[in-house]
Each structure stands twice: as structure tokens, then as C-alpha cells.
């Protein structure tokens, strides 16, 4: 069970860390995706992870991480309305269908969402899409759909988070040590 | 002779009633979760673990929790604990339905933190948090193929921060801590 926990959390964490570089600022209740329809996949999945850091929980993080050593975590999570991850791993291919993928993707077709990254690998069958919800110059939410032959993951971040600083979470919250370097200051 | 019999009866009654004290019905979410497990899997809970098992779990906890000597996680006297031992937990392909029933059983004051499921291995862990003023209530449900545990504990914010930094260990650590507490409070 320990392995399941750790492996799964790594998946979720890696997905979050992959998209560093942008500071996301939002006030975005509407950026929250409906993902409960995917739960039925748990019946077929060899491993299922469902992470829900909802708004109420996020509001308490300032109280939970009140130690002076936690100031970076506090700043990182400040203002974030929610972090939601659903990840399903299967023993064989074809256990989930495009219907499940489309049930999430269809929510991202509105004008508010923009697809900023789309990676397709014919060889491996991997398909990764990254969407941002914008309002003016501000980003209100992030969505990631990762559809691999034996794995299906959806990540949804609602509210502001400085993804550039997410590397500071390495080694905490189940985030593995990925060897991500901190951004180097520009030379004058 | 009658007096001796009465005393013996009283002792037996006390021993028999002890398990109930650990999971006495308070008409709250803890009991509702236990009942949901019993109804879905057709199992019955026990409240006193075997002492040998307690010792084993205690040793694991000491090894698991880093940062020095064993540290008590839950607030003293705050733990509620129920065991299901040596019974079959077979979701029969409907593990998602059980997950949904867990969610609907708990009232909206509980925030789900993480759920991990393995339909093949019949392994499930659910962790829920609830604000309790200056502290937090944590509810941990762990189900495996032949056993399950339900733990509710009150933890201080600094302990919760420590646990949340290593959520992979959170459920196990709290469950083990609860088991130790149960053992220590018994003669």
C-alpha cells in the first residue's frame, strides 16, 4: 500500500511540476472541472489515485503551515482555490475509452480555455494536453490531460499558484526529488 | 460462592464491554463510516486488537516516523479506533461504488484529502480532514483484502503539517499511533 501511495503521489506531483515557468493568478471557481464521472474507472484500474485539496482545505493551509520554516510553502499555496488530481493505471491497454477522455476535454472547449500544449506520440501512444483558463491577462486555472495506453491522468489547479516555485516542494507532500534546479537570476 | 460468581461475572462483563467502549455509538460520521463498511462488505467490526499485533505495529511506527524518537501524533484521549480482522473484503468489481458510498456517508464538513484504490489487490485508503477549532480531526480508513481499520484522531496543526508533507505515510502513521494508544490505555 505504501508503494501504491508513493507511486501515485509521484504521478500527481510530476504532473504539477512539469508545467513550471508561469505564475498563475486566478479567482476561478469556474476553472474547476467536473471529474467525478471518471470514478467508475476505478473498477478496472490496477491503481487509482484521487487527490482533492479543495478550497476549504486550502484556506486552512496558512494555519497548518504556520511555522517559520514553512513560509515558502505558505506563499506557494496562498490564494490557491484547489488542486485536484485523478490518475488511473491499468494492467492492459484499452481499459478506458475516448468517451472518458472526451468527458473532460469537452469542458475545455469553451472560449475561456486555451490549449497551450499538445503532445502526441504515435510510437508510444502518449497524448498530453495542457490548457489554461484566461481572463484578460490573468490565468484563472490550469488543466492537464495525460492519456497513455495504460494510464489516464487529469490534473486541475484552480486559483493562483506560482508554478515556477513548485520545485521547492520537492521532497515534501510526496513530491519526489526530481533534480529540478531553481531558476537562476539573470546576469546584469 | 455466589459472591465469587458475581465478581467473576462482573469481570467477564467488563471485558466483554471494553470493545464497545472504543467505538461507542455517538451517532456521528465515525459510526456511519463503520456501518457503511459493514453493509457493503457484509463484515462485522472488532475493537480490541491482538496484543501481538499491537506490538508489531508499534515497532513499525517507531521505524517509520523520522526525526528522532517516537512522537505521539494524536492528542491524548482523542483516538477512536475500529478493527475488522480476518474477514473478506471483496468489492466484486464495484470498488468505485464503495468509494462513492464513503463520500456520501460523510457530511460536508469533512474534506477528502486523498483516496488510493487498487481493485485488483482490494486495497483502499481514504483520508479525510475536518476543522476542529484550533486543531483538526483526521479520519483514516484503510481496507485490505482480509482486514480494515477506521481511525479518527484529533491532531494539532504542527502534527498535521508534518503528516501532510509525507502524505504517503500519513494514513499508516496515524493508524499505528492509534493502535499504540489503545494498547497503552489498557492494563
Interface residues (C-beta under 8 A of the other chain):
Chain A: X1 X2 X4 X5 X6 X8 X9 X39 X40 X41 X42 X43 X44 X45 X46 X47 X48 X49 X50 X51 X52 X53 X54 X56 X57 X60 X63 X64 X65 X66 X67 X70 X91 X172 X173 X174
Chain B: X93 X94 X95 X96 X99 X100 X111 X112 X113 X114 X115 X116 X117 X118 X119 X120 X123 X125 X129 X131 X136 X142 X144 X157 X158 X160 X161 X164 X165 X166 X167 X168 X169 X171 X172
